[in-house]
Each structure stands twice: as C-alpha cells, then as structure tokens.
Amino acid sequence: MAAFQRDRIPVRVVGLNPSAQDVSLFQRLLGGGVPIAQAPTLDQVPAHRTTAFPLALVLLTLVAALAVAARELWSPRLAWRQR
C-alpha cells in the first residue's frame, strides 16, 4: 500500500460483505479519506429483477440450423477420385 501511495496510484476498495474489522484494516492501510464501497449482498438485491428471454437469438439459431440442414439435403455429394 505504501508503494501505491508513493506512486500516487489510485486505489478503490469494494467490500464484498466485509466485517467491521476488514473495513477498519483497509481504512488504516489506505488512510481515513479513502471511501470503501460496499457491494450489495444477495439479501439486498431485489428478487423480482429478471432478464428477458433471448427470443431473437433462439430464432436466429433455428434459422441457421435450418439453413445448414437445407444445404446438406440439396448440395451435391462429394465424389472422390478413384486411382
């Protein structure tokens, strides 16, 4: 930490459910003026947040699979030369 302070490298700390002892340790190491952000725990994140089903991606995949199947059905077979 002393090297970071000496070289003026900014340090940002995000505590993932830190204990009070962990927060005080980093505040001592970094100095009192450095804020320590706390990431939300799973209990704090709303449960109703969902993402939309990727319908466009599924349809595009089906179209690509049908195109490959059609090409395989209608393309000529490979003919190997006889020696």
N, C-alpha and C positions, 0 to 999 in steps of 0.2 A: 504494500500500500504506500510505503514511503516513496518507492520509485515512481508510482503513478502520480503522486503529489509533486514530486521533484520535477517530473517531465510535463506537468500540467495536462495529464491525460484525464479527461472527464470520466467519472465512474458513476454508473447508475445501478442501483440495487433494487431488485424486485423480490420481495419476500414471499415465498410460497408457503403460506400458513406458518409464519415464523413464531417462535416463542418470544417472550419478552427479553430473555437472556440473549437470544440471537440478535434482536434489534439493537440492544444496548452494546453488544460487541461491535457490530458494524458502525454504529454511531461513534464509538470510541476510536475505531480504526480510521474512519473517514473524516472525523471532525463533526461537531454538532450541527453544522449548517447543511449537511447533505441529507436531502429527504430520502426516505426509504419507502418506496411504493409497495403496497400490499395487494397481491393478486387476489381476486375473489375465490373463495372456496366453493366446492360443489353445493354446499348448503345455501350459498348466497346467490347462485345463478338461477334465474327463473326456469322452471321445468317446462313451460309452455313454448319455449323457443325451439322451433323445428325448421328444417330446410325443406324446400320444395323438391318433389321427386323429379329427377332429371329426365322428363319425358322426351325432350328433343334429342337427347343423347341416345336413349333407347331406340327411338325411331330411326335415327341415323345409322345405328348399328344394325338394325334389322334390314334397312335398305342396302347397306353394304354387303351383308351376308347374302341377301337375295341376288345382288349383282354378281357376286362370286359364284354362287350356285348356278345362275343362268349362264355364265361364261363357261363353266365346266360342262354343262349339258350341251351347249351348242358349239363349242370350239372343236376343231378337228383333233383327232387323236395324234399323239406323237408317233412318227414312223421311224424306226431305227433302220439304218442301212445294214444290209447283210454283207458280210465279207466274202 
